[in-house]
Amino acid sequence: MSPDPSPPAASGPLPNPPPAESAPHAAAPPDVDTTLPLFTRREHRGEADLDITPMIDVTFLLLIFFLVASVPDMDLAVDLPPARYGTTVSARASTIITIAEGPGAAAQVFLADGARGTPLPEDPAEREKQIVAAIEEGLREGRPHVLIKAARGVRHRVVSRVAEAAGYVEGIDLHLAVLETD
């Protein structure tokens, strides 16, 4: 005899589960939602990561924009000769401005070759006006070159301000030199 592969048939209805009264706790009041658990588990929070890649991208885009959109001021451009092979400028064809070290951190500006005569006033507007007037006078007398000589200890910003004032006069060649006092 071969075994019957079909499962045995149920003889009647399935038994009912035990009644709820057998539970040891009392039933919840009708206004309480029993579908939500009493205590929920908190999610484990790891360290928060801040992705700064988009911020770096925006920074580079702004940098590129300002480099492309900016217009250099060519009127104030300075012709600086290379350090090894500088060109000579004739003193007769130049208006010479000398910047010497003054008392303390101040620098004195002279409209002469060397620290001769009285220095220009400390007021930047008045100093600029006198520098422009001297260069324009030199240009009328046939001196198209402006030579700025600065002592070794003079701060760059003072030289830059004098060069900026000289750049306001059109038709000049601006040259920078350094006085070596050793």
PELIN-V604194 format. One record per pair of residues at least 6 apart in sequence whose C-alpha atoms are under 6 Angstrom apart, sorted by sequence separation. I is the first residue (numbers start at 0). GAP is how many residues later the second one is. D is the distance in whole Angstrom. If there is no record, write none. Layout:
BEGIN
i & gap & d
I & GAP & D
I & GAP & D
END
This chain:
BEGIN
i & gap & d
100 & 6 & 5
101 & 6 & 5
120 & 6 & 6
99 & 7 & 6
119 & 7 & 6
99 & 8 & 5
98 & 9 & 6
109 & 9 & 5
98 & 10 & 5
108 & 10 & 5
97 & 11 & 6
107 & 11 & 6
108 & 11 & 6
97 & 12 & 5
96 & 13 & 6
96 & 14 & 5
96 & 15 & 6
95 & 16 & 6
97 & 16 & 6
95 & 17 & 6
144 & 27 & 6
150 & 27 & 6
143 & 28 & 5
144 & 28 & 5
145 & 28 & 5
146 & 28 & 5
147 & 28 & 5
148 & 28 & 5
149 & 28 & 5
150 & 28 & 5
146 & 29 & 6
148 & 29 & 5
149 & 29 & 6
127 & 37 & 5
94 & 43 & 6
93 & 49 & 5
92 & 50 & 4
95 & 50 & 6
97 & 50 & 6
93 & 51 & 4
94 & 51 & 5
95 & 51 & 5
96 & 51 & 5
97 & 51 & 5
98 & 51 & 5
99 & 51 & 5
93 & 52 & 5
95 & 52 & 6
97 & 52 & 6
100 & 53 & 6
75 & 88 & 6
75 & 91 & 5
END
